[in-house]
């Protein structure tokens, strides 16, 4: 049985988003990875070459240990065909269900790899679990940039805002870019609800408050999911709005209070199995996608901690 380790959850701003970004409406292209049910995005300014990539996937077959770049190649070809300039490669959080392709895309396309500033909390916890040793920095220095809560930045002509939205993990961020918000695992489509909150550093009460913060954005704000599992066998979907979530999300629609959400979320989490790729994903993603160095025989190895997760 998975029991999350005790871990301090960082303080967050519970205030609504009073001044969301303005300016041009970004163009958003989605890329769906069927193996991990992950959505990656290219977000570009409407009249110009600047873009950002969010949550790219490195193909990984656990049974054989083979990596591949089919998913990342689709993103790279899209960027190159459109003549875009990558300014950011953004991770909404340290993913537990897929490995990131951020370093591969940076080497090919450029851009800065960025994540939320509370990445150090995740690194400290899993650095101990994987026995990374004192040489493993737990200050986020493996990344090119660490976003602060409330930080404003640009993608060409696009205005963007980084919001700390913990609960699924302590380092989760939502990125509001123009009229679009990329919520990571904080929210799912309305018929799927919300993400689990039982990982180390996760907390259902904190997740509820983060979600309500996201849902304080203007009703017409487009929300883009990081995952979709097609409940009931429907087609894959990844875009919704604040208004739609507030009206019909099965976990957090208007009228659901914090106590009710916490009871629902904790009961649901108690039934969930561990993500299939959590062990390789965390080892790689907490290091900004860096794979382990080759050993004396030229082969890279990942660890499997026994009886820890």
C-alpha positions in Angstrom: 0.0 0.0 0.0 1.4 3.4 -1.0 1.7 5.8 1.9 2.9 9.3 1.1 5.9 10.5 3.1 5.5 13.5 5.4 6.5 16.6 3.7 5.9 20.3 4.3 3.6 21.8 1.7 4.7 25.4 0.8 2.4 28.3 1.5 0.4 29.5 -1.5 -1.5 32.6 -2.3 -5.3 31.9 -1.9 -6.3 35.3 -3.4 -8.1 35.2 -6.7 -6.3 36.2 -9.9 -7.2 39.9 -9.9 -5.2 40.9 -13.0 -4.9 38.1 -15.5 -2.8 38.6 -18.6 -4.1 40.7 -21.5 -3.1 41.1 -25.0 -3.3 38.9 -28.1 -5.0 35.5 -28.1 -2.4 32.7 -28.3 -2.5 30.0 -30.9 -2.4 26.5 -29.2 -1.5 23.2 -30.9 -1.9 20.0 -28.9 0.0 16.8 -29.2 -1.5 13.7 -27.5 0.7 10.8 -26.3 -1.5 7.7 -26.2 0.8 5.6 -24.0 0.7 8.1 -21.1 -2.5 9.9 -22.0 -0.4 13.1 -21.9 -1.1 16.4 -23.7 1.8 18.5 -24.7 1.4 21.9 -26.3 3.0 24.5 -28.5 1.8 28.0 -27.7 2.6 30.7 -30.1 2.0 34.4 -30.6 -0.6 35.0 -33.3 1.6 37.3 -35.4 5.2 36.4 -34.8 7.6 33.4 -34.4 7.8 33.2 -30.6 6.5 30.1 -28.9 6.7 28.0 -25.8 6.5 24.2 -25.5 4.7 22.7 -22.4 5.1 19.2 -20.9 6.8 17.3 -23.8 7.0 13.5 -23.6 10.0 11.2 -24.1 8.9 7.8 -25.4 9.8 5.1 -22.9 9.1 1.3 -23.0 9.6 0.1 -19.5 9.8 -3.6 -20.4 12.7 -3.1 -22.7 14.2 0.1 -21.2 14.2 1.7 -24.6 13.7 5.4 -25.1 12.5 7.1 -28.3 11.6 10.5 -29.7 8.5 9.9 -31.8 6.4 12.2 -29.6 9.0 14.9 -29.4 9.8 14.7 -33.1 6.2 15.6 -33.9 6.6 18.7 -31.8 9.9 19.6 -33.3 8.7 19.2 -36.9 5.7 21.4 -36.1 7.9 24.1 -34.7 10.4 23.9 -37.6 7.7 23.8 -40.3 6.1 26.9 -38.9 9.4 28.7 -38.6 8.9 29.3 -34.9 11.4 30.4 -32.3 11.2 28.5 -29.0 11.7 30.8 -26.0 10.5 28.4 -23.2 10.2 24.7 -22.6 7.9 24.6 -19.5 7.2 21.8 -17.1 4.0 22.4 -15.2 5.3 20.0 -12.5 7.5 16.9 -12.0 5.5 14.3 -13.8 5.1 10.8 -12.4 3.5 9.3 -15.5 6.0 10.1 -18.3 9.6 11.1 -18.9 10.2 14.6 -20.2 11.8 15.2 -23.6 12.8 18.8 -22.6 16.6 18.4 -23.0 16.2 16.8 -26.4 14.0 19.6 -27.6 16.2 22.3 -26.2 19.2 20.8 -28.0 17.3 20.8 -31.3 15.2 24.0 -31.0 16.6 26.1 -28.2 14.7 27.7 -25.4 15.0 27.7 -21.6 13.7 24.7 -19.5 11.6 26.0 -16.6 9.6 24.8 -13.7 8.1 26.2 -10.5 10.4 27.4 -7.8 9.2 24.8 -5.2 10.9 22.0 -7.3 13.5 21.7 -4.4 10.9 20.2 -2.1 10.2 17.4 -4.6 14.0 16.9 -5.2 14.7 16.7 -1.5 12.0 14.0 -1.0 12.8 11.8 -4.0 16.5 12.4 -3.7 16.4 10.6 -0.4 14.2 7.8 -1.9 16.5 7.2 -4.8 19.6 7.8 -2.6 21.0 10.4 -5.0 23.8 11.4 -2.5 25.1 14.8 -1.5 26.2 15.7 -5.0 22.5 15.9 -6.1 21.5 19.6 -5.8 18.0 20.1 -4.4 17.8 23.8 -5.3 16.3 23.4 -8.8 19.6 24.5 -10.4 19.3 21.7 -13.0 16.7 23.9 -14.7 17.3 27.2 -16.6 14.6 29.1 -14.8 12.4 28.7 -11.7 9.0 30.5 -11.9 7.8 32.3 -8.8 4.2 32.5 -7.9 2.7 35.6 -9.6 5.7 36.0 -11.9 4.9 37.7 -15.2 6.8 36.8 -18.3 6.5 37.0 -22.1 6.4 34.8 -25.1 7.0 37.4 -27.8 3.9 39.6 -27.8 2.1 37.3 -25.4 1.7 38.2 -21.8 2.0 35.2 -19.4 1.5 34.7 -15.7 2.8 31.8 -13.5 0.6 30.7 -10.6 1.6 28.3 -7.9 -1.2 25.7 -7.7 0.0 23.0 -5.3 -2.0 20.0 -4.0 -1.2 17.3 -6.6 2.5 18.0 -5.9 4.0 20.9 -3.9 5.6 22.4 -7.0 2.7 22.4 -9.4 2.2 25.6 -11.5 -0.6 26.9 -13.7 0.6 29.0 -16.6 -1.9 31.7 -17.8 -0.9 32.8 -21.3 -3.2 35.4 -22.8 -6.7 34.0 -22.5 -5.4 30.4 -22.1 -4.4 28.6 -18.9 -2.3 25.4 -18.8 -3.3 23.7 -15.6 -1.0 20.6 -15.5 -2.6 17.9 -13.3 -4.5 20.3 -11.1 -7.7 19.8 -13.1 -9.1 17.3 -15.6 -12.0 17.7 -18.0 -15.3 18.3 -16.2 -16.4 14.6 -16.5 -13.1 13.4 -15.0 -12.8 15.9 -12.1 -9.4 16.4 -10.5 -6.0 14.8 -10.1 -4.9 12.7 -7.1 -3.5 14.4 -4.1 -1.7 11.4 -2.3 1.8 11.8 -3.6 4.5 13.0 -1.2 3.8 16.6 -0.5 0.3 16.4 -2.0 -2.7 17.5 -0.1 -6.4 17.4 -1.1 -7.3 20.6 0.9 -4.5 22.5 -0.8 -5.6 21.1 -4.2 -9.1 22.4 -3.7 -7.9 25.9 -2.9 -5.6 25.8 -5.9 -8.4 24.8 -8.2 -10.7 27.5 -6.9 -7.8 30.0 -7.6 -7.7 28.8 -11.2 -11.5 29.0 -11.4 -11.4 32.6 -10.3 -10.0 33.5 -13.8 -12.5 35.1 -16.2 -15.3 32.6 -17.2 -14.2 32.6 -20.9 -10.6 31.6 -20.1 -9.6 28.6 -22.0 -8.3 25.8 -19.9 -5.9 23.2 -21.3 -5.5 19.8 -19.6 -2.2 17.8 -19.2 -4.1 14.5 -19.3 -7.3 12.9 -20.6 -8.4 9.3 -20.0 -11.6 9.5 -22.1 -14.0 8.4 -19.3 -17.0 6.4 -20.6 -15.1 5.8 -23.9 -15.7 9.3 -25.3 -13.2 10.9 -27.7 -10.1 12.5 -26.2 -10.6 16.1 -25.1 -8.2 18.6 -23.7 -9.8 22.1 -23.9 -12.6 23.5 -21.7 -13.3 26.9 -20.0 -13.5 28.2 -16.5 -17.3 28.6 -17.0 -17.7 24.9 -18.1 -15.6 23.7 -15.1 -17.6 25.8 -12.6 -20.9 24.5 -14.0 -20.2 20.8 -14.4 -16.9 19.5 -13.0 -17.8 16.4 -11.1 -15.4 17.2 -8.2 -15.2 21.0 -8.0 -18.2 22.6 -9.7 -19.8 25.6 -7.9 -21.5 24.4 -4.8 -18.9 21.8 -3.8 -17.3 22.9 -0.6 -13.8 22.2 0.7 -14.8 19.5 3.2 -16.9 17.6 0.6 -14.0 17.7 -1.9 -11.5 16.5 0.6 -13.7 13.5 1.6 -14.3 12.7 -2.1 -10.6 13.1 -3.2 -9.1 11.1 -0.3 -11.6 8.3 -0.7 -10.8 8.2 -4.4 -7.1 8.3 -3.9 -7.2 5.3 -1.5 -8.4 3.2 -4.5 -5.7 4.2 -7.0 -2.7 2.2 -8.0 0.8 3.7 -8.5 1.4 5.2 -11.9 3.1 2.7 -14.2 6.1 4.9 -14.9 6.5 6.7 -11.6 9.9 5.2 -10.7 11.7 6.1 -14.0 9.8 9.3 -14.4 10.7 10.9 -11.1 14.4 10.0 -11.3 14.6 11.8 -14.7 12.1 14.6 -14.4 13.4 16.0 -11.1 16.7 16.5 -12.9 15.2 18.5 -15.8 15.1 15.4 -18.0 18.8 14.5 -17.6 19.2 10.7 -18.0 21.7 8.9 -15.7 25.3 9.1 -16.9 26.6 6.0 -18.6 28.5 3.5 -16.4 31.8 1.9 -17.3 30.2 -0.4 -19.9 28.6 2.6 -21.7 25.0 1.7 -20.5 22.7 4.0 -18.5 20.8 2.5 -15.5 17.8 3.6 -13.5 17.2 2.5 -9.9 14.2 0.7 -8.5 13.8 1.3 -4.8 12.3 -1.7 -3.1 9.4 -1.3 -0.6 9.6 2.5 -0.6 6.7 3.7 -2.7 
